[in-house]
Amino acid sequence: MMFRCVCLTVVAFSGCLTAGAAEPPNIVLIMCDDMGWSDIGCYGGEVCTPNIDRLAAEGMRFTQFYNNAKCTTTRASLITGMYPRRDGRLLKDNMVTIPEVLASAGYHSALSGKWHLGSEAPTRPSDRGFDHYYGLLDGCCNFHNPARPDPDFKGGRVRWFGEDDVRITKFPEGFYTTDAFTDDACETIDGAVAREQPFFLHVCYTAPHYPLHALEEDIARYRGKYDIGWHELRRRRHERQLAMGLIDSSWELPPPDTGVTAWEDIDNQAYFGELMAVYAAMIDRMDQGIGRILDKLDEHKIADNTVVMFLSDNGGCAEKPGGFDYSRTPGVEEFYTACGPGWAYAQNTPFRRWKQWVHEGGISTPFIVRWPGVVEAGSMTDEVGHIIDLLPTCADIAGADYPKTHNGHDIRPVEGLTLRPLFEGNTRTGHETLYWEWTGNRAIRQGDWKLCWDKEVKQWELYNLPHDRTEIHNLADRHPDIVEQLSNMWFSWAKETDVIVK
């Protein structure tokens, strides 16, 4: 290819296929990077995402689906069905990955895009069950030229970009990672169809993760649209979410998070509007790529036997790598920058906080599934799901058995729960408890209650999510017994998963 993009709850899952299915479904699992809950059209955003919106119109939207608030730990949980273990590498010998499980059912597995779980043996995609991969093994890179030294990465070292363990260091004129990942994904589909083999295709776009890089033709469609500022953008998105029935009208819209400046106090508003325009253009281009993938499924007449899922790895990002240089134009190869906290505040409407925090803004993701003939078109569910559910879901869909041993190692029981009953319009016995941690931010959810620890506030906060999912009314003082119970459970989980508590 030429340069194209406490105790833990343990459950079993069914390995049977839909009655009467002639062959196992293909699975396309698409994940984007650092995208907020409200950015895409079908979750209240104004960004043009007709292809993702098509998935929602032809499938199901989840309103309570969770990630791990950070790129690496989300990817580790998604691919293994396990909470991340922090001692040493995230991919361990006593875990299996989705492609390793699906191989027993005859699936060809490929990764197009970002991996971020290791660039050397034994943690490369090729070491963990993928028959093919193309893309970025590190966390982010220059979209126009991945060989350009990255100022945000270990003193400016070049990121690891390659294909099937061969590093790529030269890229042609006009190269753009999002398009390259789409090209590779489409070629993977062509190859699997030619082999008459079911496939698992994991497409991991780096958009809209910083650096803010986009094509001028895409940026032009959004230039000037964000001069309204982040407060007004959040208000408009909130109104659309209410109209869509995505959120409860009783939830109050939180005030700005720490670090969000009033828009009227911002100098160079046009510059900041341009930052968001580039960010929107990155999502737009990704959506165009998803459209090409859907068209490829249609071209081969396999869309009806393909499950397509879409999600983001964490909430919108408030980080400011590279700072803000008003003399430079965002979007071009030479300029390394990000959106910052103001736009992250709008991206995660209606929630609080952002990437790295485990309030709802950091861990809530849009999650969409389309499975023709199984998932009801245009449906929506408020059942709670988590990224650890994706491995058992894929295994259930494929009719693959989760192994007790693999490559001579005893394998930990999977911690996720299959989502398939929800896809089929049924209910399931969900997780009794869910847990999160990242760099001192902590959370546990049990039923209606969620307990959070903000590393900056340094105290437990307790919220009743059905009544207050935007996390405004801290009930910790009213329910010290619940705080004690849930905090004790969190610390038990932290010990089990090797979290270092500071």
N, C-alpha and C positions, 0 to 999 in steps of 0.2 A: 504493500500500500504506500502511496506517495503522500506523506505528510497531510493527513487530514485533520477526537475530540476527546441480730435476729437470724432465722432460718429462711432460706429462699424457697419460694413456692415452685414446685416442680410438677409439670403436667405432661401428660401424653397427648398425642393427637392422632386423628384417624389418617390412615394412608390410602383410603379408597377414592376412586374417581367417581365423577358424576355418573349416575346410572345411564347406561347406553352410550357413553362417550366412546368414540371409535379410536381415539388416540389421545395421548396426554397433551394438555394445553401448553403452548409456548408461554413464557413469562418474560415480560419486559418491565424492569424495575428502574424507574428514572428518578434520580435525586439531584436537586440543585443545591447551591452552596450559599449560605448566609442570606437567604431570602426571607423577608418578613411574612407574617401570617396574612396580611391584608394586601400584598402586592399584586396578586393575579386577579383577573376580572371576576372569577367565580367566588372569590373570597372578599370582594368589595373594592378591589383596586381599579384604577383607571388605566393601568398599563395594558396595551393591546395584546391579549393572550388568547386568540380565538381557538387555538388547537388544544390548549389545556382546558379552556372552557368547554370545548367539545367533549373532552373526556368526562368532565363533570355532567354535561347534559346527557351523555350516553351511559353514565355510570353513577357512582355513589361518592358523595362528599362526607368526610368525617369532620365533626366539629370539636372532638376532644381526642386528638391524636398527639402523641408526645415523642420528642427526641431527647438527646442528652445534653443539649445546650452548647455542644462543641464538636468541631469536625471529627477529631480522632475518635473520641469515645462513642459518638453516634455511629460511625462507620464500623467500629469494632462490634457494637451491640447488634447492628443490623445484620452483619454478615455471619454472626455466630449464634444469634438468639440468646445471648447471655449478657448480663451486666458486665461492664468492663472490670477486669482484674488489673490492679495497678503495679504489681510486683514484676518488673521486667517488661518485656514486650507485651502488647495487647493481644496478639494472636498466639495462643499457647498450644502445646501439643495435646492437651486434654480437652481441646475444643475442636469442633468441625465447622466448616463454612457452608454456606448455601450450595456452591458448586460441588463441594465434596460430597454432600448429601445427595444432590440430584444426579450425580454421576452414576449412582447405583440404579437409577431409573432410565439410564441411557441418554441423558441430556448433554448437549454441547453447551459450554458456558464461556461467556466472553465479557470482558470489561472494557468499556469505551469511556475514558475520562480519568477522573481523579481517584486515587487509591488511598494514600496518606496513612498506610499501616505498615510501611517498611519498604525500603528500596534495595535491600540485600537479602540473600537467602538466610533463614527460611521463611521470610515474611513477604516476599513478592507475590503478586497474583498468581504467577506460574507455580509457586510453591504451595498454594492453597486452593488448588482445584480448577483454576481458570485455564481453559485450553488456548485462549488468546487474550491478550490485552494490548491496548494502545492508549497512551496518555501520560498523565502526570502522577508520579509516585510520591511526590512531596505535597505540601499543603496548598500552594498557589504559585502562579508564575505570570510572567508578562504574556498577555493574550496575543499580542501581535508577533512576539518573538520570544519563545520560552528559553532560548539560549542567552538572552540578555541577563547580565548579573542582577540579582534581586536585592535591593538595598534593605529589605526587611528580613533577610534570611542569612543568618550566620556570617555577618560581615560582607555581604554582597556576593556570596557564592551562587553559582548557577544551579537552578533546580533540576531534579532528575526527571527527564521526559524521555520516553522511549516506546519501543514496540517489542513485545516478547523477549525481554531481557537485553535487548540491544538499544543502547542509548543513542538518541538523535540529538545532534548538536547544530545542525544547519536547517533553516527553514526558508521556504521560498517567499518571494515578494507577494504580498496580499494574504499571507497566512493569518488565520484567526482561530484560536483553539476551539471555540464553540462549534464552528462549522466543521473543523477537523474531527471532533468527537462524533458529530452527526454522520459525517461521511463513513467513518469506521463502523458505526452502529448499523448503517444501511448495508454495508458490505458483509457484515456478520450475518444479517438476515438472509441476504442472497446466498451465502455459503451454506447456511443451515438448510435452507429450502432445497438447494442442489443435492445435499447429502440425504435428504428426506429424514432429518433428525430433529427431534424436539430441542428447543434451545432455551437457555436462561441468559438474557442479555441485561447486563447492569450498566446503565448509562449514567455516568456521574459528571454532570456539567460543573465547571468551576464558576460559572455565572450565578449570581452577580457578586461573588466574592471580590474584594479588592485584589489588585489595583483596578481602578475604574478605567476600563479600556473598552471602546466600542467602535463600530464603523460609522462614519459620518452620515451615511444614508439613513441609518437607524436613529442616530442622535437628533437629526434634523426634525424628525416627527415629534419630538418632545421638547425641543428648545422653546423656552418661554412658558411652558405649561406649569412649571413649578415656582414661578415668581409669586404665587399666592402664599408660599411659606409652609412650614411643617405643621403649624397649629391648624390652619385652614384645611390642609390636606387630610389631617387626621379626622377633623370634624366631618368632612365630606365622605370619607371612607366609612366612618361610623354610621352615618345615615344610610348608606347603601347596605351595610351589613344588617342593620335593623330591618330594612325592607326585604332582604333576602331570607330573613328568619335564621340567620347564622348565630345570632347572639340574643340574649334576653334583654328586653327593654328596661328591666329593673336594675341591670348592672350599670353603675355609674362610670362615666368615662374619667379615668384617673388624670390628675394634674401632671405637668411635665416632670420627667425623671430628673435626678441630679445631673447637671452638666448640660441641660437643654436651655439655651438662651432664647429669650423672647424674640420672635422674628423681627419685630419693629426695632429692636436694638442691634440688629445685625448690619454691619457695614458690608458692602459688596454683595448685596442680595442677588444680583444677577449671576455672580460667580457660584454662589451656593445653589441657586436654581439649576445651573448647568451641571453641577455634581449629580443632582438627582435625575436630570435628563439623561446623563450617561448611564446611570444605574438602570433606569427604565429601559434604555436601548439594549442593555445587556440581557435583560429578561425577555424583551421582544425578540431578540435574535435567537435565544434559546427556544422560545415558543415556535419560531419558524422551523427550527431543527426538529422539534417534536412533531410538527406537522409533516415533515419529510419522512420521519420514521413511521407515522401512521399511514402515510401514502404508500410506503413500501409494503406494509402489511396488507393493505388493500390490493396493491399490484399483484402480490403473490396469492391473493384470495385466502389468507390465513388469519385475517382480523377476527373472524368469528370464533377461532380456536386459540386466541391469544389473550392472556390476562395482562393488562397494562396498569401499572401503579405509578403514582407520582407523589413526591414529598420533598421537603427541605431538611437539611441536616441540623439546622438550628435557627433561632430567630435572627432578625436583622441585626447588623453589627454596628456598634457605636465607636469602634476603635478608630484611631487617627494616624495610621502609619504614613510617614511622608509629610504629615502636616498639611496646611493649606497655603498654597502659593498663588496669590491673586494675579500674578503676572503670567501664569501659564494656563494653557487650555486643557481641561480634563479630557480624557479619552484617547490621547495619542500615546504612542509607544514610549516616548521619552519621559512621560510624567507619571509618577507613582503616587496615588492618593486614594482616599476613601470618602464615604459620605459623612461620617461623624454622628454624634449623638442626636442632633436635631432631626435628621431624616430617619434615623433608626427608631426614634420615638413615633414617627408617623408610620413607618413600615410595619410595626408590630401592633397597630390598632386592632382591638381596643385595650390591649394588655399593657402591663407595666414591665419595665426592664427590657433586656436584649441579650444577645449572645454572651455566653459565659455565666449569666445569672440564671437561677432556676425558679424565678417567678415565671408566670405564664408567658410573658413576652420572650423569654429565652428558650423555653422548652416546647412551646406549642407549634405544630407544623400543619399546614394544609396537607391533607392526605386524600387522594382520589384513586378510585379503582374502577376500571371498566372491564367487564367480562361478559360479552354478549350472550344472552340466553340464560345467564345466571344472576347477574347484578341487575336490579331494576333501574331502568334509565331515569335519570333526574332525581334519584333518591338521595336522602340525607340521613345520617345517623348521629346521635349524640352518645353512642356507646364509647367507652374509653378504650383506646388502643395505645400500643407502645412499639417502638422499633424492634424490641426483642421478639415481637410477635411475627416478624416477617420471615424468619427462617422456618418456623413450624408451619406457617401459612404456605410457603412455597413447597415444602415437602408434602403437605396435605394435597395441594393442587396437583403435584406431579405423581402422587402415589408412591413416594419414596419413603423408606424406613430410616428413622434416626438411629445411628449405630451406637452400640455400647462400647465398641473398640474401633480404632482407626489407626492404620500404620503402626500397629504394635502398642498403642497407647489406650488406656482406659479413658473413656470420654465422659465428661460431666453431663448429667441430665440437662436437657434444654430448659430454659427458664421462661420462655415465651409461650403464648397460647395462640393456637390457630385462629385467624380471623374469618375463616371460610364460612362459619355459620352466619356471621353478619353479612358477608357478601351475598348469601343466599336469602337474606331477608328474615333470618331467624335471630334468636337471642343466644347468648352464650354465658356461661359462668365466667365472669371476667376476673381480672387480677384482684386479689384481696388487698394488696398493698403494692405501691410502686415507689421507687427510690431514685434520688439524683444527688450528684455531687460534682462540683468542678471548682478547683482552686479556692476552697473555703466556703463556697456557696453550697447550701444543703437544702434538701426538701424530701418530704415523704407525703404521699397521698394515700389515704385509706378511706374508701367510701366517699362521703361528702366532704371530709376534712382534709385540709392540706396544711402542713407545717413547714415553714420556710425559715432559713437562717441566711441573712444577707451579710456577707463578710465585711461590708462597710458599716452597717448598723450594729452588728454583733449582738443580736438578740433574736429569740424565736418569735415568729409571727404566725398566727393561726387564722385560717380563713375557711369559711363554709362556702365551697365553690358553687353549688347550685344557686345560692343567693348572692354571691359576691365573687364571681370568677375574675373580675378585674382587680381583686385583692386590695381593696381600700380600707375595709373595716377589720382591723386586727382584734381578734377575740381571745388572745392569749391570756389576758388578765381575768377574763370571765370563766375560762375553762382550764385552770392549771392542771387538773387531773389528765385531760386529753393531751396537753403539752408534754407532761411527764411521760405518759405512755408512749406517745409517738416518738419523742426524742430518744427514749430508751431503745425503741425498735430501730431507729435510724443508726444509732451507734453500734448496735449488734450487727446490722447489715454492713456498716463501714468496716468493721473488723473482719467480717467474712469475705469482703471484696478487696481487702488490702488498701483501703483508703487511709491516707495519713492525715489525721485530724490535727489541725493547728489551732 
